[in-house]
Amino acid sequence: MVHGTYSLPDDGKTWIGGGYGTIYSSNAAEMTCAVSAPSCGGAVRTVQNIYVRDSTYYAYAFHDFTQEILAVLTMNFIRTTYADGAYAEDHRVQVSFFYRF
């Protein structure tokens, strides 16, 4: 995982950041159970539902408008790759406002 944050030179009212993280297994595809067996914890695991890599990229920006009001914009991209080569993606954007009292 790699992450970085930078505070803009505006008296600490704005900061931005981003990063990348991944998890990978070279032998997860070998851990299949075609039937619900006790050795598999009662689960059926096939190459279609075992993932071998999960990666995420993200970025964010925080800004203090006043001492009480903070806004955050975050963006996130996630890709999960399964043992059979298929993958799923998730793209997220979120805006949040906070009131501190």
C-alpha positions in Angstrom: 0.0 0.0 0.0 1.2 3.5 -0.9 -0.4 6.6 0.5 0.4 10.3 0.4 -1.1 13.5 1.9 -0.3 17.1 1.1 -1.5 20.2 3.0 -2.0 23.2 0.8 -0.4 26.5 2.0 -3.7 28.0 3.1 -3.2 27.9 6.9 -4.0 24.2 7.0 -7.6 24.6 5.7 -7.2 22.3 2.7 -5.4 19.0 2.3 -5.4 16.4 -0.4 -4.2 12.9 -0.7 -4.5 9.6 -2.5 -3.1 6.1 -2.6 -3.0 2.6 -4.0 -3.3 -0.7 -2.3 -3.5 -4.3 -3.5 -3.7 -7.8 -2.1 -2.6 -10.8 -4.1 -2.5 -14.6 -3.7 -0.6 -16.9 -6.1 -2.2 -20.1 -4.8 -5.8 -19.1 -3.9 -7.1 -20.8 -7.1 -5.9 -24.2 -5.7 -8.2 -23.9 -2.7 -11.4 -25.1 -4.3 -14.2 -27.3 -2.9 -16.7 -28.3 -5.5 -19.0 -29.7 -2.8 -20.0 -28.4 0.6 -17.5 -30.4 2.6 -16.6 -30.0 6.3 -13.0 -29.3 5.3 -14.2 -26.3 3.4 -16.1 -24.9 6.3 -19.4 -26.0 4.7 -18.8 -23.6 1.7 -18.6 -24.3 -2.0 -15.5 -22.6 -3.5 -14.9 -22.6 -7.2 -12.5 -20.6 -9.4 -15.6 -18.4 -10.3 -15.9 -17.2 -6.6 -12.3 -17.2 -5.3 -10.5 -13.9 -5.9 -6.8 -13.8 -6.4 -6.3 -10.0 -6.5 -8.1 -7.0 -5.0 -6.8 -3.5 -5.8 -7.9 0.0 -5.0 -7.0 3.5 -6.0 -8.3 6.4 -4.1 -8.1 10.2 -3.8 -9.6 12.8 -1.5 -9.8 16.5 -0.7 -10.7 18.0 2.7 -11.5 21.7 3.2 -12.4 23.7 6.3 -14.8 26.4 5.2 -15.2 27.7 8.7 -14.0 26.4 12.1 -17.3 24.4 12.3 -17.9 23.3 8.7 -15.7 20.8 6.9 -16.4 19.3 3.4 -14.8 16.1 2.0 -14.7 14.8 -1.6 -13.6 11.2 -2.0 -13.2 9.1 -5.1 -12.4 5.3 -5.1 -11.8 2.7 -7.7 -11.8 -1.0 -6.8 -11.0 -4.0 -9.0 -11.4 -7.6 -7.8 -9.9 -10.3 -10.1 -11.2 -13.9 -9.7 -9.3 -17.1 -10.2 -11.0 -17.8 -13.6 -9.8 -14.4 -15.0 -13.1 -12.5 -14.6 -13.1 -9.3 -12.7 -15.5 -6.9 -11.1 -15.1 -3.1 -10.7 -16.6 -0.6 -8.3 -16.4 3.2 -8.9 -17.4 5.5 -6.0 -17.6 9.2 -5.5 -18.8 10.7 -2.2 -19.2 14.2 -0.9 -19.6 14.7 2.9 -20.2 17.7 5.0 -19.4 17.8 8.7 -20.6 20.3 11.3 -18.3 20.4 14.4 -19.8 21.8 17.6 
